[in-house]
Amino acid sequence: MGTLVSVCGPSSATPRTAATAKSLPVSAAKLTEVRVPGTKPMSAAAVDLAKAGYTEREFYAEGKAHRFRGAVDRTLKTAEVIDGNWSYRTRVLVRTPKPEHFNGTLVVEWTNVTLGQDADFAFAEAHEYLLRQGYAVAVVSAQNVGVERLKTWSPERYGSLSVAADNTDPQGGGTIDARNDPLSFDIMTQVSKALKNNVGDKAGNNRPLPRMKVRDVIAMGQSQSGIRLTNYYNTIQPLYNFFDGFVYWDRSDQLRSDLPVPAISVNSEAIYEGWPVVTTSKYTRAWDVAGASHASLYASQYIDDMVVRDKSLAGPDGPRSFTDLVEAEGCDLNPPFSTVDNGLVVNTAIDSVRRWITTGKPAAPSRYFELDSSGALARDANGKVRGGIRLAQFTAPTAFTAPNGPGFLCSLSGHHRDYTAAELKGLYKTHQNYVAQVRDTMRDARKDGYILKFDETTAVRAAEASNVAR
């Protein structure tokens, strides 16, 4: 399989998804700022938002949601409404820049709940870009697992929350949603609608995005929540036409080709095999990142900081970090996680979707890994995957990276080991040679449209300032 698929739409048309006469109306959730003395938010941002000029606030979000038939995995057919009027109450974390720095785009992340709690893995990968560029960011608790953990973590703050509903289809008695979250799609939509509307109290005060006007809304998710958003794109988006674009980090499944809604899936090497290679279309892209693990070392450090601060991830002897959880599986190699910075490509995916929405300029073409005749990843003589997007941490590494095992989390996380000074000298001979390799790789990735100029410049400057092969 070739590594590049050129699929470019017209640069003049703007692929906005404004509601049409055929769109179902979207109700907005009611937002109420959380004020419970003596308590604090769970899973709040694990970086210094104030330093970036940002403020984080938490809101209760409540409303009446629909259940849908057919919002399931691996279907390209539009869902149908079963019924409505199902009450829910959840929460949303809202991170906003100063109004004068807001770029007009709201990114709404559907939290990943695989750890048994809310985790914003996509924000973890791309937070530096999002904060630098003035996005508003919301993190929505849409699923039972995350909400129930909130309630056990702080009953005082979250005890009134519930996103549960009957999961039995009245037509035939089957299960509506395989993950027991039949309201989650409407919750994601209604909370995002409330944030876009940006309505405060009766006096117009206490708006979730003070003195800001949202122009477009991008939905974002990673892994498990990426699959939920795949189902959303294929089955719910055609009903509501609410979101203007979608970004998936590791990964979407097959996306339908008949929606004029930009969507980019950034995919790691770690979970590539065993998944079908998705085809892309005029408005969808798949970008495979060579050497990438399911969470980068940098994103894993963010999640570590979050769960250690909150003491929210239980271990056999008390709270533990995300890294501790992975290593407890008995990985073949430790420490886990690749040093390939997935976030650089996720940054570009968000930036490209936003540009596509606002200007009509399509994103760079899909770029895949190469496969051998058996359908497995093709590798060179050194075991490195062929094809895909190749960053400097992969082509000019300062650490050895490798697959890992045997546990599930180990295999997703991979392994890294920093090279010694002697090894780096043996690899690159001179510091100038190392810098040149970094510069060439990042220049090519930027020219091809897979990293941003800022990130290219930052990587080259870091290489120049390093002691590699001096």
Buried (B, 14 or more C-beta within 10 A) or exposed (E): EEBEBEBEBEEEEBBBBEEEEEBBEBBBBBBEEBEEEEBEBBBBBBBEBEEBEBEBBBBBBBBBBBBBBBBBEEBEEBBEEBEEEBEBBBBBBBBBBBEEBBBBBBBBBBBBBBBEBBBBBBBBBBBBBBBEBBBBBBBBBBBBBBBBBBBEBBEEBBEEBBBBBEBEBEEEEEEBBEBBBBBBBBBBBBBBBBBBBBBBEEEEEBBBBBEBEBBBBBBBBBBBBBBBBBBBBBBBBBBBBBBBBBBBBBBBBBBBEEBEBBBBBBBBBBBBEEEEBBEBBBBBBBBBBBBBBBBBBBBBBBBBBBBBBBEBBBEEEEBBBBBBBBBBBEBEBBBBBBBBBBBBBBBBBBBBBBBBBBEBBBBBBBBBBBBEEEEEBBEEEEEBBBBBBBBBBBBBBBBEBEBBBEBEBBBBBBBBBEBEEEBBBEBBEEBEBBBBBBBBBBBBBBEBBBBBEBBBEBBBEEBBEBEBBE
